[in-house]
Amino acid sequence: MSPLANRRFLKMHGAGNAIVVLDLRGTSIRVASAEARAIAADAHSRFDQLMVVHDPVTPGTDAFMRIYNTDGSESGACGNGTRCVGYALLDDPAMARPAENGCLTLETKAGLVAVKRVTDRSFTVDMGQPRLRWDEIPLAEPFPDTRRIELQVGPIDDPILHSPAAVSMGNPHAIFFVERDPDTFDLGRIGPLLEAHPIFPERANISIAQVTSRDTIKLRVWERGAGLTLACGTAACATVVAAARLRMIGRAARVTLPGGELSIEWRADDHVLMTGPVFLEGEGSFSPDLFAGLDG
Ligand SMILES: N[C@H](CCC[C@H](N)C(=O)O)C(=O)O
């Protein structure tokens, strides 16, 4: 039987991004991709991202966090999920442990992030520094200027979308800036075509953004490994960085997504701060049946 059977999880969302939080600290259990897919497929534990909390690896950090998408793939970052983990490790009766001045340092395979409570249902995450060089994003070709890369959708002489910005927040993002409402684009059709485009050796999250003022952006996202979601924290961060690099905004903006609003600031020290809501929907435990017949 899977060691995940009967383990407790929190069902949450961050601005509509469906998140499941699982605490595996004190165990050597690792979640296999097939197990993550099985959890995502279950109505009670369906998620856009599964956030798994493990014992800390690097001294001075509070936990190591593994992040799984709906398709079982792993990501180095998840902004909305990190806020939910902040709630779980600071406020959940079973998961909470004392934290230095209410701030947690979490490690992922992409680096360190820090999360703290702002109010009982709002958290701020220091998402670290954006990665802007082509080989850090990564891209398959050496674009010297990643503020606009050569990629387009639609007829060569009249593209529907073209020249996206490329940014990594620990995970790869391509952001198309458009003049009209992002909702008028069929991202459900365009997203999967671009997610797996050869220019993105690790695939990519695909965003369509409209800068609506010097400090407001309307954003729609097709997420790598999860599809259309109601919000994507790292995409919001990547979009603010990209828009600031293109001088379309200052260094801070309110980003409106279908599931809610996130406040993003690209601080002068190059760290990107994201503030947004968390919602606890409930808790549950994984039925053993979920993992029946899974190999490995
Ligand atoms: N799908 C993303 C991970 C989750 C990002 C998103 N949910 C967020 O809040 O940042 C990826 O594979 O890079």
The ligand as a Tripos MOL2 file, in Angstrom:
@<TRIPOS>MOLECULE
LIG
   13    12     1     0     0
SMALL
NO_CHARGES

@<TRIPOS>ATOM
      1 N1          2.6800   25.4800  -13.3860 N.3       1 LIG1
      2 C1          3.8760   26.1150  -12.8410 C.3       1 LIG1
      3 C2          3.9760   25.9000  -11.3220 C.3       1 LIG1
      4 C3          2.8860   26.5950  -10.5510 C.3       1 LIG1
      5 C4          2.8400   28.0560  -10.7850 C.3       1 LIG1
      6 C5          1.6190   28.7800  -10.2640 C.3       1 LIG1
      7 N2          0.5050   28.0050   -9.8570 N.3       1 LIG1
      8 C6          2.0050   29.8140   -9.2440 C.2       1 LIG1
      9 O1          1.1810   30.1720   -8.3870 O.co2     1 LIG1
     10 O2          3.1610   30.3200   -9.3420 O.co2     1 LIG1
     11 C7          5.1100   25.5200  -13.5070 C.2       1 LIG1
     12 O3          5.1290   24.3210  -13.7900 O.co2     1 LIG1
     13 O4          6.0710   26.2760  -13.6810 O.co2     1 LIG1
@<TRIPOS>BOND
     1     1     2 1
     2     2     3 1
     3     2    11 1
     4     3     4 1
     5     4     5 1
     6     5     6 1
     7     6     7 1
     8     6     8 1
     9     8     9 2
    10     8    10 1
    11    11    12 2
    12    11    13 1
@<TRIPOS>SUBSTRUCTURE
     1 LIG1         1 GROUP 0 **** ****
